[in-house]
Amino acid sequence: MNKPLWLLLLLVGCGSEQKTSEGPPEFRVPVVVEAVAREALVDQLELIATLNAREKVIVMSEIDGMVREIGFAEGTHVTESQMLFRLDDSKIKADLVEAEANLKLAQLKYERGRKLLRDQTINQQDFDQLEAEFKASQARLDRAQEDLLDTEIKAPFAGNVGARLVSPGQFVTRGTAMTEIVDADSLLLECHVPERYLTVLQIGAPVSFHTVSFPERLFNASVTFVSPIIDPVNRTVMVKAGVANRDGALKPGMLGNVNLELARYPNALTIGEAALTFSRQGTAVMVVDEQDQVTSRSVEVGLRIRGRAQILNGLAEGDVVVVEGHQKLYPGAKITRVE
């Protein structure tokens, strides 16, 4: 064998011995980790609520009469005291003229009777009759004047007017519903809260909510009323929260998904909820040390909100825990951190 070939075989043999002496590579479990941090958490109760107008009224006629004029367009905004309907007033004006004449006559008789009574020309009973007729005439005049005013039906407050329920030329009677007005600038969010939360319900407490029509928009309100009565059937208490509806986006009758604030924790110790593991021994997490080795540690959990878990005991700020991949881990296992 020539010398170059002999040297080549020797080098190959030495390389094989060195490779077999290294042994198998160390196995590490790929996981996603997260550091324990502090953040603000708000404990909220989720409820379904209904939006109602703070002020709502059905406009009715106070007298009998025929509709002569309608002073609004359906669905528009009206101002306070704006004329909505005008009824025919011809008969009432005639009654008013008659009532004024009867009052003048009754007043003359009353004044004459008072002189006659002083002169003892008539007795007290006759004078009392004249006085009663005078007062009755005054009352009939007052009523005729009120009826004339009632021929013009006005908005009791500013708001949005609904559909008209009568038409021009239609005869209406006292108490006929003619339209509806709601004050949509100021709404009330009404919901029923389980009685166990009664102690945390306070006037002025903040409330946030979404609606089906605006799922991405967060609206704010504040508690204005907590009923003193608990419903005996479902054990809930009615709560109302005032909502400023300045842009008119919200409508009475809408449903709202409400978040009622129960407590606020401005400096809570938190981890991702996915880091928690559960067993008969309780709740635990896999903690990673500086050598990327894991140990199981029991923890006490408080709030669990939107994927975050509040840690009351067992961890410190800055501890590193496994949030993905801990299913394949065991105490003492080595990990590889992945993004």
TORKOL-4160 file (C-alpha; in steps of 0.2 Angstrom, whole numbers, padded with zeros to 4 digits, m for minus):
339
<pt num="1" X="0000" Y="0000" Z="0000"/>
<pt num="2" X="0007" Y="0017" Z="m0005"/>
<pt num="3" X="0010" Y="0030" Z="0009"/>
<pt num="4" X="m0004" Y="0043" Z="0003"/>
<pt num="5" X="m0018" Y="0030" Z="0004"/>
<pt num="6" X="m0012" Y="0024" Z="0021"/>
<pt num="7" X="m0013" Y="0041" Z="0028"/>
<pt num="8" X="m0031" Y="0044" Z="0021"/>
<pt num="9" X="m0037" Y="0028" Z="0029"/>
<pt num="10" X="m0030" Y="0033" Z="0045"/>
<pt num="11" X="m0038" Y="0050" Z="0045"/>
<pt num="12" X="m0055" Y="0042" Z="0040"/>
<pt num="13" X="m0054" Y="0030" Z="0055"/>
<pt num="14" X="m0050" Y="0044" Z="0067"/>
<pt num="15" X="m0065" Y="0054" Z="0061"/>
<pt num="16" X="m0077" Y="0039" Z="0064"/>
<pt num="17" X="m0071" Y="0037" Z="0082"/>
<pt num="18" X="m0073" Y="0055" Z="0086"/>
<pt num="19" X="m0091" Y="0056" Z="0079"/>
<pt num="20" X="m0097" Y="0041" Z="0088"/>
<pt num="21" X="m0090" Y="0047" Z="0105"/>
<pt num="22" X="m0102" Y="0063" Z="0105"/>
<pt num="23" X="m0118" Y="0054" Z="0108"/>
<pt num="24" X="m0136" Y="0059" Z="0103"/>
<pt num="25" X="m0141" Y="0077" Z="0103"/>
<pt num="26" X="m0151" Y="0084" Z="0118"/>
<pt num="27" X="m0170" Y="0084" Z="0115"/>
<pt num="28" X="m0179" Y="0101" Z="0118"/>
<pt num="29" X="m0198" Y="0104" Z="0117"/>
<pt num="30" X="m0202" Y="0119" Z="0106"/>
<pt num="31" X="m0214" Y="0131" Z="0116"/>
<pt num="32" X="m0220" Y="0149" Z="0117"/>
<pt num="33" X="m0217" Y="0158" Z="0133"/>
<pt num="34" X="m0222" Y="0174" Z="0141"/>
<pt num="35" X="m0216" Y="0185" Z="0155"/>
<pt num="36" X="m0227" Y="0188" Z="0170"/>
<pt num="37" X="m0232" Y="0207" Z="0169"/>
<pt num="38" X="m0243" Y="0219" Z="0177"/>
<pt num="39" X="m0258" Y="0228" Z="0169"/>
<pt num="40" X="m0275" Y="0235" Z="0173"/>
<pt num="41" X="m0290" Y="0223" Z="0174"/>
<pt num="42" X="m0308" Y="0228" Z="0176"/>
<pt num="43" X="m0320" Y="0215" Z="0183"/>
<pt num="44" X="m0336" Y="0217" Z="0172"/>
<pt num="45" X="m0353" Y="0209" Z="0172"/>
<pt num="46" X="m0360" Y="0205" Z="0154"/>
<pt num="47" X="m0379" Y="0208" Z="0152"/>
<pt num="48" X="m0392" Y="0211" Z="0139"/>
<pt num="49" X="m0401" Y="0228" Z="0140"/>
<pt num="50" X="m0414" Y="0238" Z="0131"/>
<pt num="51" X="m0413" Y="0256" Z="0126"/>
<pt num="52" X="m0428" Y="0266" Z="0130"/>
<pt num="53" X="m0432" Y="0285" Z="0128"/>
<pt num="54" X="m0430" Y="0295" Z="0144"/>
<pt num="55" X="m0446" Y="0305" Z="0139"/>
<pt num="56" X="m0459" Y="0297" Z="0128"/>
<pt num="57" X="m0478" Y="0302" Z="0126"/>
<pt num="58" X="m0492" Y="0297" Z="0115"/>
<pt num="59" X="m0501" Y="0313" Z="0109"/>
<pt num="60" X="m0519" Y="0313" Z="0112"/>
<pt num="61" X="m0534" Y="0325" Z="0108"/>
<pt num="62" X="m0541" Y="0333" Z="0123"/>
<pt num="63" X="m0558" Y="0337" Z="0114"/>
<pt num="64" X="m0569" Y="0331" Z="0100"/>
<pt num="65" X="m0567" Y="0338" Z="0083"/>
<pt num="66" X="m0562" Y="0336" Z="0065"/>
<pt num="67" X="m0543" Y="0337" Z="0060"/>
<pt num="68" X="m0540" Y="0352" Z="0049"/>
<pt num="69" X="m0521" Y="0353" Z="0049"/>
<pt num="70" X="m0506" Y="0343" Z="0052"/>
<pt num="71" X="m0490" Y="0353" Z="0056"/>
<pt num="72" X="m0476" Y="0340" Z="0055"/>
<pt num="73" X="m0468" Y="0327" Z="0044"/>
<pt num="74" X="m0467" Y="0310" Z="0051"/>
<pt num="75" X="m0450" Y="0305" Z="0058"/>
<pt num="76" X="m0444" Y="0322" Z="0060"/>
<pt num="77" X="m0438" Y="0333" Z="0075"/>
<pt num="78" X="m0450" Y="0345" Z="0082"/>
<pt num="79" X="m0448" Y="0358" Z="0095"/>
<pt num="80" X="m0457" Y="0361" Z="0112"/>
<pt num="81" X="m0474" Y="0369" Z="0109"/>
<pt num="82" X="m0473" Y="0366" Z="0090"/>
<pt num="83" X="m0491" Y="0364" Z="0083"/>
<pt num="84" X="m0494" Y="0346" Z="0078"/>
<pt num="85" X="m0512" Y="0346" Z="0074"/>
<pt num="86" X="m0526" Y="0359" Z="0072"/>
<pt num="87" X="m0544" Y="0354" Z="0075"/>
<pt num="88" X="m0559" Y="0363" Z="0068"/>
<pt num="89" X="m0564" Y="0377" Z="0079"/>
<pt num="90" X="m0579" Y="0385" Z="0071"/>
<pt num="91" X="m0592" Y="0377" Z="0083"/>
<pt num="92" X="m0581" Y="0381" Z="0099"/>
<pt num="93" X="m0579" Y="0399" Z="0093"/>
<pt num="94" X="m0598" Y="0401" Z="0092"/>
<pt num="95" X="m0599" Y="0393" Z="0109"/>
<pt num="96" X="m0587" Y="0405" Z="0116"/>
<pt num="97" X="m0597" Y="0420" Z="0109"/>
<pt num="98" X="m0613" Y="0413" Z="0117"/>
<pt num="99" X="m0604" Y="0410" Z="0134"/>
<pt num="100" X="m0597" Y="0428" Z="0134"/>
<pt num="101" X="m0615" Y="0435" Z="0131"/>
<pt num="102" X="m0622" Y="0423" Z="0144"/>
<pt num="103" X="m0609" Y="0429" Z="0157"/>
<pt num="104" X="m0613" Y="0447" Z="0154"/>
<pt num="105" X="m0631" Y="0444" Z="0157"/>
<pt num="106" X="m0628" Y="0434" Z="0172"/>
<pt num="107" X="m0616" Y="0447" Z="0179"/>
<pt num="108" X="m0629" Y="0461" Z="0177"/>
<pt num="109" X="m0642" Y="0450" Z="0186"/>
<pt num="110" X="m0630" Y="0446" Z="0200"/>
<pt num="111" X="m0625" Y="0465" Z="0202"/>
<pt num="112" X="m0644" Y="0470" Z="0202"/>
<pt num="113" X="m0648" Y="0456" Z="0214"/>
<pt num="114" X="m0634" Y="0461" Z="0226"/>
<pt num="115" X="m0642" Y="0479" Z="0227"/>
<pt num="116" X="m0659" Y="0472" Z="0230"/>
<pt num="117" X="m0653" Y="0460" Z="0244"/>
<pt num="118" X="m0646" Y="0476" Z="0253"/>
<pt num="119" X="m0663" Y="0484" Z="0251"/>
<pt num="120" X="m0671" Y="0468" Z="0257"/>
<pt num="121" X="m0681" Y="0468" Z="0241"/>
<pt num="122" X="m0676" Y="0449" Z="0238"/>
<pt num="123" X="m0672" Y="0436" Z="0250"/>
<pt num="124" X="m0656" Y="0427" Z="0252"/>
<pt num="125" X="m0662" Y="0412" Z="0243"/>
<pt num="126" X="m0666" Y="0422" Z="0227"/>
<pt num="127" X="m0649" Y="0430" Z="0228"/>
<pt num="128" X="m0640" Y="0414" Z="0230"/>
<pt num="129" X="m0648" Y="0407" Z="0214"/>
<pt num="130" X="m0642" Y="0423" Z="0205"/>
<pt num="131" X="m0624" Y="0420" Z="0211"/>
<pt num="132" X="m0624" Y="0402" Z="0206"/>
<pt num="133" X="m0630" Y="0406" Z="0189"/>
<pt num="134" X="m0616" Y="0420" Z="0188"/>
<pt num="135" X="m0603" Y="0407" Z="0193"/>
<pt num="136" X="m0609" Y="0394" Z="0181"/>
<pt num="137" X="m0608" Y="0406" Z="0167"/>
<pt num="138" X="m0590" Y="0411" Z="0171"/>
<pt num="139" X="m0586" Y="0392" Z="0171"/>
<pt num="140" X="m0594" Y="0389" Z="0154"/>
<pt num="141" X="m0584" Y="0403" Z="0147"/>
<pt num="142" X="m0568" Y="0397" Z="0155"/>
<pt num="143" X="m0572" Y="0379" Z="0147"/>
<pt num="144" X="m0575" Y="0387" Z="0130"/>
<pt num="145" X="m0559" Y="0396" Z="0131"/>
<pt num="146" X="m0549" Y="0380" Z="0136"/>
<pt num="147" X="m0558" Y="0371" Z="0122"/>
<pt num="148" X="m0552" Y="0384" Z="0109"/>
<pt num="149" X="m0534" Y="0382" Z="0115"/>
<pt num="150" X="m0536" Y="0363" Z="0114"/>
<pt num="151" X="m0540" Y="0364" Z="0096"/>
<pt num="152" X="m0522" Y="0367" Z="0093"/>
<pt num="153" X="m0512" Y="0351" Z="0099"/>
<pt num="154" X="m0494" Y="0355" Z="0103"/>
<pt num="155" X="m0478" Y="0345" Z="0106"/>
<pt num="156" X="m0476" Y="0344" Z="0125"/>
<pt num="157" X="m0457" Y="0343" Z="0123"/>
<pt num="158" X="m0443" Y="0343" Z="0109"/>
<pt num="159" X="m0440" Y="0326" Z="0102"/>
<pt num="160" X="m0443" Y="0315" Z="0087"/>
<pt num="161" X="m0461" Y="0313" Z="0081"/>
<pt num="162" X="m0467" Y="0296" Z="0075"/>
<pt num="163" X="m0480" Y="0291" Z="0062"/>
<pt num="164" X="m0497" Y="0301" Z="0062"/>
<pt num="165" X="m0511" Y="0290" Z="0067"/>
<pt num="166" X="m0525" Y="0302" Z="0060"/>
<pt num="167" X="m0528" Y="0311" Z="0043"/>
<pt num="168" X="m0535" Y="0328" Z="0038"/>
<pt num="169" X="m0554" Y="0328" Z="0039"/>
<pt num="170" X="m0555" Y="0314" Z="0051"/>
<pt num="171" X="m0566" Y="0316" Z="0066"/>
<pt num="172" X="m0557" Y="0312" Z="0083"/>
<pt num="173" X="m0564" Y="0311" Z="0100"/>
<pt num="174" X="m0557" Y="0315" Z="0117"/>
<pt num="175" X="m0542" Y="0303" Z="0121"/>
<pt num="176" X="m0539" Y="0298" Z="0102"/>
<pt num="177" X="m0520" Y="0294" Z="0100"/>
<pt num="178" X="m0514" Y="0305" Z="0086"/>
<pt num="179" X="m0495" Y="0302" Z="0086"/>
<pt num="180" X="m0480" Y="0298" Z="0097"/>
<pt num="181" X="m0465" Y="0309" Z="0103"/>
<pt num="182" X="m0449" Y="0302" Z="0110"/>
<pt num="183" X="m0434" Y="0312" Z="0116"/>
<pt num="184" X="m0420" Y="0302" Z="0108"/>
<pt num="185" X="m0406" Y="0314" Z="0113"/>
<pt num="186" X="m0406" Y="0306" Z="0130"/>
<pt num="187" X="m0409" Y="0288" Z="0132"/>
<pt num="188" X="m0410" Y="0275" Z="0146"/>
<pt num="189" X="m0401" Y="0258" Z="0146"/>
<pt num="190" X="m0412" Y="0246" Z="0156"/>
<pt num="191" X="m0406" Y="0229" Z="0162"/>
<pt num="192" X="m0410" Y="0217" Z="0176"/>
<pt num="193" X="m0395" Y="0213" Z="0187"/>
<pt num="194" X="m0394" Y="0197" Z="0198"/>
<pt num="195" X="m0396" Y="0202" Z="0216"/>
<pt num="196" X="m0379" Y="0195" Z="0222"/>
<pt num="197" X="m0372" Y="0210" Z="0213"/>
<pt num="198" X="m0383" Y="0222" Z="0222"/>
<pt num="199" X="m0369" Y="0228" Z="0234"/>
<pt num="200" X="m0358" Y="0234" Z="0220"/>
<pt num="201" X="m0372" Y="0244" Z="0211"/>
<pt num="202" X="m0369" Y="0262" Z="0214"/>
<pt num="203" X="m0377" Y="0278" Z="0207"/>
<pt num="204" X="m0365" Y="0285" Z="0194"/>
<pt num="205" X="m0356" Y="0269" Z="0191"/>
<pt num="206" X="m0349" Y="0268" Z="0173"/>
<pt num="207" X="m0357" Y="0256" Z="0160"/>
<pt num="208" X="m0351" Y="0252" Z="0143"/>
<pt num="209" X="m0360" Y="0243" Z="0129"/>
<pt num="210" X="m0361" Y="0238" Z="0111"/>
<pt num="211" X="m0376" Y="0236" Z="0100"/>
<pt num="212" X="m0380" Y="0225" Z="0085"/>
<pt num="213" X="m0381" Y="0239" Z="0073"/>
<pt num="214" X="m0364" Y="0246" Z="0079"/>
<pt num="215" X="m0354" Y="0231" Z="0085"/>
<pt num="216" X="m0337" Y="0239" Z="0084"/>
<pt num="217" X="m0342" Y="0255" Z="0093"/>
<pt num="218" X="m0341" Y="0257" Z="0112"/>
<pt num="219" X="m0355" Y="0267" Z="0120"/>
<pt num="220" X="m0354" Y="0274" Z="0138"/>
<pt num="221" X="m0367" Y="0277" Z="0151"/>
<pt num="222" X="m0368" Y="0279" Z="0170"/>
<pt num="223" X="m0380" Y="0271" Z="0182"/>
<pt num="224" X="m0395" Y="0283" Z="0187"/>
<pt num="225" X="m0407" Y="0271" Z="0195"/>
<pt num="226" X="m0406" Y="0255" Z="0205"/>
<pt num="227" X="m0423" Y="0248" Z="0210"/>
<pt num="228" X="m0426" Y="0246" Z="0228"/>
<pt num="229" X="m0437" Y="0231" Z="0224"/>
<pt num="230" X="m0430" Y="0213" Z="0219"/>
<pt num="231" X="m0440" Y="0203" Z="0207"/>
<pt num="232" X="m0446" Y="0188" Z="0217"/>
<pt num="233" X="m0447" Y="0177" Z="0201"/>
<pt num="234" X="m0430" Y="0179" Z="0194"/>
<pt num="235" X="m0421" Y="0187" Z="0209"/>
<pt num="236" X="m0415" Y="0202" Z="0199"/>
<pt num="237" X="m0415" Y="0221" Z="0201"/>
<pt num="238" X="m0419" Y="0233" Z="0188"/>
<pt num="239" X="m0405" Y="0245" Z="0184"/>
<pt num="240" X="m0406" Y="0261" Z="0173"/>
<pt num="241" X="m0391" Y="0270" Z="0165"/>
<pt num="242" X="m0392" Y="0287" Z="0156"/>
<pt num="243" X="m0385" Y="0288" Z="0139"/>
<pt num="244" X="m0381" Y="0304" Z="0130"/>
<pt num="245" X="m0386" Y="0301" Z="0112"/>
<pt num="246" X="m0379" Y="0317" Z="0104"/>
<pt num="247" X="m0376" Y="0311" Z="0086"/>
<pt num="248" X="m0393" Y="0301" Z="0086"/>
<pt num="249" X="m0385" Y="0285" Z="0081"/>
<pt num="250" X="m0394" Y="0275" Z="0095"/>
<pt num="251" X="m0413" Y="0272" Z="0093"/>
<pt num="252" X="m0426" Y="0267" Z="0107"/>
<pt num="253" X="m0429" Y="0249" Z="0107"/>
<pt num="254" X="m0411" Y="0244" Z="0102"/>
<pt num="255" X="m0403" Y="0229" Z="0112"/>
<pt num="256" X="m0386" Y="0232" Z="0120"/>
<pt num="257" X="m0373" Y="0221" Z="0126"/>
<pt num="258" X="m0368" Y="0228" Z="0142"/>
<pt num="259" X="m0352" Y="0228" Z="0152"/>
<pt num="260" X="m0356" Y="0233" Z="0170"/>
<pt num="261" X="m0340" Y="0237" Z="0180"/>
<pt num="262" X="m0340" Y="0228" Z="0196"/>
<pt num="263" X="m0322" Y="0231" Z="0202"/>
<pt num="264" X="m0305" Y="0239" Z="0195"/>
<pt num="265" X="m0288" Y="0232" Z="0198"/>
<pt num="266" X="m0275" Y="0245" Z="0191"/>
<pt num="267" X="m0259" Y="0235" Z="0195"/>
<pt num="268" X="m0264" Y="0216" Z="0193"/>
<pt num="269" X="m0251" Y="0203" Z="0190"/>
<pt num="270" X="m0256" Y="0194" Z="0174"/>
<pt num="271" X="m0252" Y="0180" Z="0162"/>
<pt num="272" X="m0260" Y="0173" Z="0147"/>
<pt num="273" X="m0275" Y="0161" Z="0151"/>
<pt num="274" X="m0268" Y="0148" Z="0140"/>
<pt num="275" X="m0253" Y="0146" Z="0152"/>
<pt num="276" X="m0264" Y="0138" Z="0165"/>
<pt num="277" X="m0265" Y="0119" Z="0168"/>
<pt num="278" X="m0278" Y="0110" Z="0178"/>
<pt num="279" X="m0277" Y="0094" Z="0188"/>
<pt num="280" X="m0283" Y="0086" Z="0204"/>
<pt num="281" X="m0270" Y="0095" Z="0213"/>
<pt num="282" X="m0276" Y="0112" Z="0207"/>
<pt num="283" X="m0271" Y="0125" Z="0195"/>
<pt num="284" X="m0253" Y="0126" Z="0189"/>
<pt num="285" X="m0241" Y="0134" Z="0176"/>
<pt num="286" X="m0225" Y="0128" Z="0169"/>
<pt num="287" X="m0211" Y="0140" Z="0174"/>
<pt num="288" X="m0195" Y="0142" Z="0164"/>
<pt num="289" X="m0178" Y="0145" Z="0172"/>
<pt num="290" X="m0162" Y="0153" Z="0165"/>
<pt num="291" X="m0156" Y="0136" Z="0159"/>
<pt num="292" X="m0173" Y="0134" Z="0149"/>
<pt num="293" X="m0178" Y="0120" Z="0161"/>
<pt num="294" X="m0196" Y="0120" Z="0167"/>
<pt num="295" X="m0204" Y="0116" Z="0183"/>
<pt num="296" X="m0222" Y="0115" Z="0188"/>
<pt num="297" X="m0229" Y="0128" Z="0200"/>
<pt num="298" X="m0246" Y="0130" Z="0209"/>
<pt num="299" X="m0254" Y="0146" Z="0207"/>
<pt num="300" X="m0270" Y="0155" Z="0214"/>
<pt num="301" X="m0280" Y="0163" Z="0200"/>
<pt num="302" X="m0291" Y="0178" Z="0202"/>
<pt num="303" X="m0300" Y="0186" Z="0187"/>
<pt num="304" X="m0300" Y="0178" Z="0170"/>
<pt num="305" X="m0305" Y="0191" Z="0157"/>
<pt num="306" X="m0303" Y="0191" Z="0138"/>
<pt num="307" X="m0289" Y="0178" Z="0138"/>
<pt num="308" X="m0280" Y="0186" Z="0153"/>
<pt num="309" X="m0278" Y="0178" Z="0170"/>
<pt num="310" X="m0275" Y="0187" Z="0186"/>
<pt num="311" X="m0262" Y="0179" Z="0198"/>
<pt num="312" X="m0265" Y="0181" Z="0216"/>
<pt num="313" X="m0251" Y="0169" Z="0222"/>
<pt num="314" X="m0237" Y="0158" Z="0215"/>
<pt num="315" X="m0229" Y="0170" Z="0203"/>
<pt num="316" X="m0219" Y="0186" Z="0203"/>
<pt num="317" X="m0217" Y="0199" Z="0190"/>
<pt num="318" X="m0204" Y="0194" Z="0177"/>
<pt num="319" X="m0206" Y="0175" Z="0179"/>
<pt num="320" X="m0207" Y="0166" Z="0162"/>
<pt num="321" X="m0221" Y="0154" Z="0159"/>
<pt num="322" X="m0226" Y="0142" Z="0145"/>
<pt num="323" X="m0241" Y="0148" Z="0136"/>
<pt num="324" X="m0241" Y="0136" Z="0121"/>
<pt num="325" X="m0233" Y="0118" Z="0120"/>
<pt num="326" X="m0234" Y="0113" Z="0139"/>
<pt num="327" X="m0245" Y="0098" Z="0134"/>
<pt num="328" X="m0228" Y="0089" Z="0130"/>
<pt num="329" X="m0219" Y="0095" Z="0145"/>
<pt num="330" X="m0214" Y="0087" Z="0162"/>
<pt num="331" X="m0204" Y="0094" Z="0177"/>
<pt num="332" X="m0186" Y="0095" Z="0172"/>
<pt num="333" X="m0189" Y="0095" Z="0153"/>
<pt num="334" X="m0178" Y="0107" Z="0143"/>
<pt num="335" X="m0187" Y="0119" Z="0130"/>
<pt num="336" X="m0183" Y="0129" Z="0115"/>
<pt num="337" X="m0191" Y="0146" Z="0114"/>
<pt num="338" X="m0201" Y="0150" Z="0098"/>
<pt num="339" X="m0210" Y="0165" Z="0093"/>
